Amino acid sequence: MSMKKIGSVRFFKVALLFGLIACQHQHFSSPPIFEDESRFVRLIVDQAVGGGHSHPASITTEEMSAVLSGVIIEEPTNLIRSLPLPGKSDVPPRHPAFSVAEVAFLAPLLVKGLESAKPEEIVTFYRIVQQPGTVDYVTSGGVFIDGEELHFLLSNYRSPTRYPPDAETMTYVDGRSTPLQPIVPQETQLTFHPATALAPSEEGFLKNPFRSKRQEIAVLFKGLTKKPANTTHESH
């Protein structure tokens, strides 16, 4: 093979490598809605998820709180037993993804993000639990609205940061720059309560190989806060 062809092949490989790396990082399109050392809520553009969303979107804090409160995690029993997080030894395999305090913190920030998001943007969230002398754990994902559906993405749920994603580079990441990229293979399953609020599966839903690595549900959020009609009648 000529030196010219060898050079072309090498250039192609390098270009492909940088292209793959670029695909793994989302573009932060604006200043964060909120950010501190361990948490953030911010808008990003993610090519894997796509655009054309119904943004900016109008959703109340009450509706967002109902969505977050309804997100349920189903974990393998052996994973629950091995969780080293303080106070998690008694967590059942099926449990809410967010505590009451976490819902109260996230809901208004996600609402604010959706109110200012562009059609190509997603509102992402990130939280890292830092434990001195041990592995840190990340929970991250995002939300976007298409019509009457709020899509909830959970890319990481208590994912350990000291996990080598690449056998060759052995580099470690904490997911802060890529909140929609799973740090480790996700063994948990994502569901919702009540199940009747889940949107019907669309043809080809989650067929994108990048999105299939993320846990995703679509919720019909408008009906979650509606009060049931009172059908009882007072006796006279």
C-alpha positions in Angstrom: 0.0 0.0 0.0 1.4 3.4 -0.9 2.3 6.0 1.7 -0.5 8.2 0.4 -3.1 5.5 1.0 -1.7 4.7 4.4 -2.0 8.3 5.4 -5.5 8.5 4.2 -6.5 5.4 6.2 -4.9 6.8 9.3 -6.6 10.2 8.8 -10.0 8.4 8.4 -9.5 6.4 11.6 -8.6 9.5 13.6 -11.6 11.4 12.2 -13.9 8.5 13.0 -12.5 8.4 16.6 -13.1 12.1 17.2 -16.5 11.8 15.6 -17.5 9.1 18.1 -16.1 11.1 21.0 -18.1 14.1 19.8 -21.3 12.1 19.7 -20.9 11.1 23.3 -20.9 14.8 24.5 -24.0 17.0 24.5 -23.8 20.6 23.7 -24.7 22.9 26.7 -26.6 25.6 24.8 -27.2 28.1 27.6 -26.2 28.9 31.2 -27.5 26.4 33.8 -30.9 26.8 35.4 -29.2 25.7 38.6 -25.7 24.5 39.4 -23.6 23.7 42.4 -20.8 21.2 43.2 -23.1 18.2 43.3 -26.2 19.0 41.3 -27.4 20.9 38.2 -30.4 21.4 35.9 -29.6 22.7 32.5 -30.6 22.8 28.8 -28.7 20.8 26.2 -29.0 19.8 22.6 -28.7 16.1 22.1 -28.6 14.7 18.6 -29.5 11.1 19.7 -32.7 12.2 21.2 -33.5 14.7 18.4 -35.5 17.9 18.3 -38.8 19.3 17.2 -40.2 19.2 20.7 -43.2 21.2 21.9 -40.9 23.8 23.5 -41.2 26.3 25.1 -43.7 24.3 27.1 -46.3 25.3 29.7 -46.4 22.9 32.7 -47.2 23.6 36.3 -45.0 22.7 39.2 -47.8 20.6 40.6 -47.9 18.6 37.3 -44.1 18.1 37.3 -44.2 17.0 40.9 -46.8 14.5 40.0 -44.7 13.1 37.2 -41.5 12.9 39.4 -43.5 11.3 42.2 -44.9 8.7 39.9 -41.6 7.5 38.4 -40.9 4.0 39.8 -37.6 2.1 39.8 -37.6 -1.7 39.7 -34.3 -3.2 40.7 -33.0 -6.8 40.8 -33.1 -8.1 44.3 -29.4 -8.9 44.3 -28.6 -5.3 43.3 -30.6 -3.9 46.2 -28.7 -6.1 48.7 -25.4 -4.9 47.3 -26.1 -1.2 47.3 -23.5 0.4 49.7 -25.4 3.7 50.0 -26.2 4.7 53.6 -29.8 3.9 54.6 -30.6 1.9 51.5 -30.3 -1.6 52.9 -34.1 -1.7 53.5 -35.1 -0.3 50.1 -37.6 -2.7 48.4 -36.9 -3.8 44.8 -39.8 -1.5 43.6 -39.6 2.0 44.9 -40.0 5.7 43.9 -37.0 7.1 41.9 -37.1 10.4 43.9 -37.7 11.2 47.5 -40.1 13.9 48.6 -37.2 16.3 49.1 -35.8 15.5 45.7 -39.2 16.1 44.0 -39.5 19.5 45.8 -36.1 20.5 44.6 -36.3 19.3 41.0 -39.9 20.1 40.0 -39.7 23.9 39.9 -36.3 23.9 38.2 -37.5 21.4 35.4 -40.6 23.6 34.9 -38.4 26.7 34.5 -36.2 24.9 32.0 -39.2 23.7 29.9 -40.6 27.2 29.9 -37.4 28.6 28.3 -36.4 25.5 26.2 -36.1 25.7 22.4 -37.6 22.9 20.2 -34.2 21.2 19.9 -33.4 21.4 23.6 -33.9 19.0 26.5 -33.9 19.8 30.2 -31.3 17.6 31.9 -30.7 17.0 35.6 -27.6 15.6 37.4 -26.9 14.7 41.0 -23.8 13.1 42.4 -23.6 11.6 45.9 -20.1 12.0 47.1 -18.8 9.7 49.8 -15.3 10.2 51.3 -13.0 7.3 50.7 -15.6 5.4 48.5 -17.0 5.5 45.0 -19.3 8.4 44.1 -22.8 7.7 42.6 -24.6 9.6 39.9 -28.3 9.9 39.0 -29.0 11.8 35.8 -31.4 12.1 32.9 -33.7 14.6 31.3 -37.2 15.6 30.3 -38.8 17.0 27.2 -42.4 17.5 26.0 -44.0 16.3 22.7 -47.6 17.4 22.5 -49.5 16.0 25.5 -46.6 13.7 26.5 -43.8 14.4 28.9 -40.8 12.2 28.1 -38.7 11.2 31.1 -35.2 9.9 30.5 -33.2 8.2 33.2 -29.6 7.6 32.0 -28.0 6.9 35.3 -29.5 5.7 38.6 -26.9 5.6 41.4 -24.2 4.7 38.8 -20.7 4.4 40.2 -18.3 6.9 38.7 -15.2 4.7 39.1 -16.4 2.4 36.3 -14.1 2.1 33.2 -16.3 2.7 30.1 -13.4 1.9 27.7 -11.2 -1.2 28.1 -8.4 0.5 26.1 -8.3 3.9 27.7 -9.5 2.9 31.2 -10.6 6.5 31.7 -13.2 7.3 34.3 -16.0 9.7 34.0 -18.6 11.2 36.4 -21.2 12.0 33.8 -21.3 15.7 34.6 -20.5 16.7 31.0 -22.8 13.9 29.5 -25.9 13.7 31.7 -27.8 11.7 29.0 -25.0 9.1 28.6 -25.1 5.9 30.8 -21.9 5.5 32.8 -22.6 1.8 33.4 -25.1 -0.7 32.0 -28.4 0.0 33.6 -29.8 -3.1 35.4 -32.9 -1.2 36.8 -36.2 -1.0 35.0 -38.2 2.3 34.7 -42.0 2.4 35.1 -44.7 4.7 36.3 -47.6 4.8 38.8 -50.4 5.0 37.8 -49.7 2.9 34.8 -52.8 4.3 33.1 -50.9 7.7 32.7 -48.3 6.1 30.4 -48.7 7.0 26.8 -49.3 4.2 24.3 -46.1 2.9 22.7 -45.5 4.5 19.3 -44.5 2.5 16.2 -40.7 2.4 16.2 -40.5 3.8 19.7 -36.9 3.7 21.1 -35.6 2.0 18.0 -32.7 4.4 17.9 -29.7 2.4 19.2 -28.4 5.3 21.2 -31.7 6.0 22.9 -32.2 2.3 23.7 -29.4 2.5 26.3 -31.5 5.0 28.3 -34.5 4.2 30.3 -37.4 6.3 28.9 -41.1 6.6 29.6 -43.8 9.0 28.1 -46.4 10.3 30.6 -49.7 11.9 29.8 -49.1 14.5 32.4 -52.2 16.7 32.0 -54.5 14.2 33.7 -52.3 13.5 36.8 -53.5 16.5 38.8 -57.2 16.4 37.9 -59.4 15.7 40.8 -61.8 12.8 40.4 -65.5 13.8 40.1 -67.4 13.4 43.3 -70.2 10.9 42.5 -71.6 10.6 46.0 -74.9 12.2 46.9 -75.9 13.5 50.2 -78.9 11.8 51.8 -81.9 13.9 52.7 
